[in-house]
């Protein structure tokens, strides 16, 4: 990627079908600029180009010599923005506040643009159009957020339930794009799989009565949302894989059984809330499925 010409890098990074989150896009652009510096023998410290360079980073004014205009040598500029070139492919509104803080320290993008993205997040404004892709959401069970009757394996991929309790995942579900993961229900009598808000869920109870948002496949076939339930899907068997697809920009959560869709369960999630993966069971075991096949 780092040796691609600018036009091809822009075409690749600007594609909505690119299977990468926005932080990966930013880091790719940063690496592309650094590689250009190394090729031209520029200073090792990465800084944005100044106003002498044209908006496409393609060279100096027409009266400058051809050798100098081949690849720009970035320089500091507080007025530098992301209106064109590979930096223009970065959708700042899709980055988290923490990631935007890192971007600010790197000094590649004008602070006014970063501040605008942060303020829009704090005001609850709808995020700009993102790359509506589905990604495998990787996480492990959180040993610090589980019921008393839950035992977690050393690698934190397996949860064993002695009582009707919950356990949460250790990663926050992203508020952009679509996140998908699968859980295998190897045994148990009252299995729920879904998401929950840490401030809402009662981990000493199951996800149904404890306030989670879930598909219940053993003990019933229902969808639950914070203590209310409706018939949904079909019962699962021990050894089945339950997939969860969360699309916070679309406010929806859907479930899959062994790769087959059960349909959208809810369309009224609150994108301003923070959700975490969550499961519960009684007298049974549940396993996270590594690198599951993404739904079509």
HELIX and SHEET records of a PDB file:
HELIX    1   1 UNK A    6  UNK A   13  1                                   8    
HELIX    2   2 UNK A   22  UNK A   40  1                                  19    
HELIX    3   3 UNK A   86  UNK A   89  5                                   4    
HELIX    4   4 UNK A   92  UNK A   94  5                                   3    
HELIX    5   5 UNK A   97  UNK A  106  1                                  10    
HELIX    6   6 UNK A  111  UNK A  122  1                                  12    
HELIX    7   7 UNK A  207  UNK A  210  1                                   4    
SHEET    1   A 5 UNK A 134  UNK A 136  0                                        
SHEET    2   A 5 UNK A 178  UNK A 187  1                                        
SHEET    3   A 5 UNK A 240  UNK A 247 -1                                        
SHEET    4   A 5 UNK A 252  UNK A 257 -1                                        
SHEET    5   A 5 UNK A 260  UNK A 266 -1                                        
SHEET    1   B 5 UNK A 134  UNK A 136  0                                        
SHEET    2   B 5 UNK A 178  UNK A 187  1                                        
SHEET    3   B 5 UNK A 284  UNK A 288 -1                                        
SHEET    4   B 5 UNK A 158  UNK A 161 -1                                        
SHEET    5   B 5 UNK A 150  UNK A 152 -1                                        
SHEET    1   C 7 UNK A 141  UNK A 146  0                                        
SHEET    2   C 7 UNK A 165  UNK A 172 -1                                        
SHEET    3   C 7 UNK A 276  UNK A 281 -1                                        
SHEET    4   C 7 UNK A 192  UNK A 196 -1                                        
SHEET    5   C 7 UNK A 213  UNK A 216 -1                                        
SHEET    6   C 7 UNK A 222  UNK A 225 -1                                        
SHEET    7   C 7 UNK A 228  UNK A 231 -1                                        
END                                                                             
